[in-house]
Amino acid sequence: MTELVPITKSRDFDPADWWAIDREILQCLACHDAMTPAEVARELGLSAAEAASLLAMLVREGKVRICQVTLAA
């Protein structure tokens, strides 16, 4: 498995470069298959809220699918 270097940890990361983060999330999912938002967050060095928000945008764009949800504890 190829190890991904989070784009957000790059010294030349431009916060306006959100498409790069989207691409990184898609690459992460391609390498790991199904993941929870928390796992995506950990893998890419994002907060859980950031990962959930970005994933929601990808869902709206039809790029990812939500397959399972549970009640919050």
ABEGO torsion letter per residue (X at the ends): XBBBBBAAABAABBAABAAAAAAAAAAAAAAAEBBBAAAAAAAAGBBAAAAAAAAAAAAAAGABBBABBBBBX
